[in-house]
Every structure is written in structure tokens, then in C-alpha cells.
Amino acid sequence: MMLSLSYNEVSEYVCRQLNNFFPDKKRIKSVQLNNFVKIALDRLNYCFSKVDNYRYNNGSEPIYNHLYSDHNIVFYWFLANTVWETSKDEQLSAKLYYLNKIMHGFDCMFDTGLPDIFLIFHGVGTMLGKASYGDYFVAMQGCTVGSNNGKYPVFGKGVSLTANSSVIGNCIIEDNCSISTGTLVFDRSMAQGEIAFINPASGLLEVKASRVSYAEQFFKHPYQ
């Protein structure tokens, strides 16, 4: 993976951010993060290896730039989740989750089941709840995934939520579905390859078959 900082430098960089934003008595040392950072960057490498976009993959190897915020949204979530899954250190996991929220406006808890392959573009104001997510998931700014009466959505592969869209409640969203800008899908399902959008003339939700899903443009094909 092409890194803008070495593994140890990434650990030190994140450590300084944590201690700056959370100046409590639980000071973090970079050595505490080294193994977590290595695992999280390995997960990021696998995720970005599936991406077909020059900002994420130069064709021969994935790229991580610590100054590119959309890279960091994904990396910081992987890091928070890695800490939780490998150590159950709730305080450190919570700080990393909170750091991602402070820096990027991205709200997704460290124990949410995001997939191995996903992208978040722009990300500000996006909240992803504890749904079931498939690989090749894409979300943009202002998106919400949440529950209704304790029921969360279930997403297949290659689902995309474009800007300011929401999927709430008991929804089964099958593979390669797209949710258009400003669209709410509430307690209803979508068949494979459908697109949901608000008809500008009627203001009503419409769902119809789509030849190409929005998410497909960002990933190598076929999905593997």
C-alpha cells in the first residue's frame, strides 16, 4: 500500500489527535496503537484494492493519504472497530469513534457491522446505524440508516445511498440498488438492481429497475 506516512508515523499522528481532543487522564501512547494501526491499515488496503478510482488505487497498489479526508473516514472507522474487536477496549474505541465524528461529521459506532469493502464520500452528517451491510456499500453526505420499532435495514452487495438519502426500518435492499438524492425508503423493500427516487413532479417515491447501479462506478468488476 502506498502510504503518505509510515505505520509508526500514522500511530503517532493519531495518538497526538486523541490526546489533543481528549485531554483527560487516560493519555494514549503511540506504542499502544501500533498493532491496531497495522491491522486497520491492512483492512484499508484490502478495501481500497477493490476500488477503481485513481485517488484510492493507482492501478498497481492502493493509496492511503492522511490528508485526504475521505480516506480517513474509512481508516478511522476500521481503526475504532479493530480496537473494539481485538481488545474490547471501550474507552479507546469510543475516543476513535468520537474523533471520526469530530473531524468528519461521520457517525458510525465502532461496533456497527460495516462490511470489509465500503466507501464514504464527503461524509458530513452521515449516520449509519446497526443495519446489516453488504460489501461494495457506498454512502455520501447527509445519509441516515436507522431503525423503526427495533427493525434495521438489510443491505445486499453494491448498495448506494446518495446525498441526503435515508433507509429506515424493516427494509430488505437487495444487490445493486441505488437510493437517489433526498429519498427516504421507510419500511419497504427493493428488488435487485432497483433505484428509488422522488419524482420531482409528484413529490412521491418511485421505485423502478435500473440498468446500472450507482455504486458500480467506484469498484473493479466483477465484484469478487
C-alpha positions in Angstrom: 0.0 0.0 0.0 1.3 3.5 -0.8 1.3 5.4 2.4 1.7 9.2 3.0 3.1 8.3 6.5 4.9 5.2 7.8 3.0 2.8 10.1 4.7 4.3 13.1 4.1 7.8 11.9 0.4 7.1 11.5 0.3 5.8 15.1 2.0 8.9 16.4 -0.3 11.1 14.3 -3.5 9.5 15.6 -2.1 9.5 19.1 -1.5 13.2 19.1 -5.0 13.8 17.8 -6.5 11.7 20.5 -4.6 13.4 23.3 -5.4 16.9 21.8 -9.1 16.3 21.5 -9.5 14.3 24.7 -7.1 15.8 27.3 -8.2 13.5 30.1 -6.0 11.5 32.5 -6.1 8.5 30.1 -3.3 9.7 27.9 -2.6 7.5 24.9 0.9 6.5 23.8 1.6 5.7 20.2 3.0 2.3 21.1 -0.4 1.4 22.3 -1.8 2.0 18.8 0.9 0.3 16.7 -0.7 -3.1 16.4 -4.2 -1.7 15.9 -3.0 0.7 13.2 -1.2 -2.1 11.4 -4.4 -4.2 11.3 -6.6 -1.3 10.4 -4.3 -0.3 7.5 -4.3 -3.9 6.3 -8.1 -3.8 6.3 -8.0 -0.5 4.5 -5.5 -1.9 1.9 -7.9 -4.8 1.2 -10.9 -2.4 0.9 -9.1 0.1 -1.4 -7.7 -2.8 -3.5 -11.3 -3.3 -4.8 -11.7 0.4 -5.7 -11.4 1.6 -9.3 -10.6 5.3 -8.7 -7.2 6.9 -9.0 -7.5 8.7 -5.6 -7.7 5.3 -3.9 -5.8 3.0 -6.2 -3.1 3.8 -8.8 -3.7 0.6 -10.7 -0.8 -1.3 -9.1 -1.5 -0.6 -5.4 -4.0 1.1 -3.1 -3.3 4.6 -1.7 -3.7 6.0 1.8 -3.2 9.7 2.2 -3.6 11.0 5.8 -4.6 14.4 4.4 -7.4 13.1 2.2 -10.5 13.2 4.4 -12.5 10.5 2.6 -9.6 8.1 3.2 -9.6 9.0 6.8 -13.3 8.4 7.4 -12.8 4.8 6.3 -9.5 4.3 8.1 -10.6 5.8 11.4 -13.7 3.6 11.4 -11.6 0.5 10.7 -9.3 1.6 13.5 -12.1 2.1 16.0 -13.6 -1.2 15.0 -10.3 -3.0 15.2 -9.6 -1.8 18.7 -13.1 -3.0 19.8 -12.9 -6.4 18.0 -9.4 -7.3 19.2 -9.3 -5.8 22.7 -12.8 -4.7 23.8 -11.2 -1.5 25.0 -14.4 0.5 25.0 -12.8 3.8 26.1 -10.2 3.8 23.3 -12.8 2.6 20.7 -15.1 5.4 21.8 -12.4 8.0 21.5 -11.6 6.9 18.0 -15.3 6.9 17.1 -15.7 10.3 18.5 -12.6 11.6 16.7 -14.1 10.5 13.4 -17.3 12.3 14.3 -15.4 15.5 15.3 -13.2 15.6 12.2 -15.6 14.3 9.5 -19.1 14.6 10.9 -19.4 10.8 10.3 -21.4 9.0 12.9 -21.0 5.2 13.0 -20.3 3.3 16.2 -17.3 1.1 16.5 -19.4 -2.0 16.9 -21.6 -1.5 13.9 -21.2 -4.2 11.3 -19.9 -2.3 8.3 -18.6 -4.6 5.6 -15.0 -5.2 4.5 -15.4 -3.1 1.3 -17.2 0.3 1.5 -16.7 3.9 0.7 -17.9 7.1 2.3 -17.8 10.2 0.1 -17.8 13.7 1.8 -19.5 12.1 4.8 -20.5 15.1 6.8 -23.8 14.5 8.5 -24.0 10.8 7.7 -25.2 8.4 10.4 -25.0 4.6 9.8 -26.9 2.6 12.4 -26.6 -1.1 13.2 -28.1 -2.5 10.0 -26.7 -5.5 8.1 -24.4 -4.2 5.4 -23.1 -5.9 2.2 -19.8 -5.3 0.5 -19.3 -2.6 -2.0 -21.5 -0.3 0.0 -21.4 3.5 -0.8 -22.8 6.4 1.2 -22.5 10.1 0.7 -23.1 13.2 2.8 -26.2 13.6 4.9 -27.3 9.9 4.8 -29.1 8.1 7.5 -29.6 4.4 8.2 -31.7 3.7 11.2 -34.4 1.5 12.9 -38.1 1.6 13.3 -39.7 -0.4 16.1 -36.3 -2.1 16.6 -36.0 -3.3 13.0 -33.0 -2.2 10.9 -32.5 -2.5 7.2 -30.6 -5.4 5.5 -28.4 -4.4 2.5 -27.1 -6.6 -0.2 -23.9 -6.0 -2.2 -23.3 -2.8 -4.2 -26.0 -0.7 -2.5 -25.5 3.1 -2.7 -27.0 5.9 -0.7 -26.5 9.2 -2.5 -26.6 12.6 -0.8 -29.3 13.2 1.9 -31.0 9.9 1.4 -32.3 7.6 4.2 -33.2 4.0 4.7 -35.2 3.4 7.8 -36.8 0.4 9.4 -37.7 -3.1 8.1 -36.2 -2.8 4.7 -34.5 -5.5 2.6 -32.5 -3.7 0.0 -31.1 -6.3 -2.5 -27.9 -6.2 -4.5 -27.0 -3.2 -6.7 -29.8 -1.0 -5.5 -29.4 2.8 -5.6 -31.2 5.4 -3.3 -31.3 8.7 -5.1 -30.6 12.2 -3.6 -33.1 13.3 -0.9 -35.0 10.0 -1.0 -36.5 8.2 2.0 -37.1 4.5 1.9 -39.1 3.6 5.0 -40.3 0.1 6.0 -40.2 -1.3 2.4 -38.0 -3.5 0.3 -36.3 -3.2 -3.0 -35.6 -5.9 -5.5 -32.1 -6.4 -7.1 -31.0 -3.6 -9.3 -33.8 -1.1 -8.5 -33.4 2.6 -8.0 -35.6 4.6 -5.6 -36.2 8.3 -6.2 -38.6 11.1 -5.5 -40.5 12.1 -8.6 -40.0 15.9 -8.9 -43.4 16.4 -10.5 -45.5 14.5 -7.9 -43.1 14.6 -4.9 -43.8 10.9 -4.4 -41.5 7.9 -4.0 -41.0 5.8 -7.1 -39.0 2.6 -7.5 -38.0 1.1 -10.8 -35.4 -1.1 -12.4 -32.1 0.4 -13.3 -29.6 -0.8 -15.8 -26.5 0.2 -13.8 -26.2 0.8 -10.1 -24.6 4.0 -8.8 -22.0 2.0 -6.7 -20.7 0.1 -9.7 -18.7 3.1 -11.0 -16.4 3.1 -7.9 -15.3 -0.6 -7.9 -13.5 -3.1 -10.0 -15.6 -5.6 -11.9 -16.9 -8.1 -11.5 -17.4 -7.9 -7.7 -15.2 -10.5 -6.0 
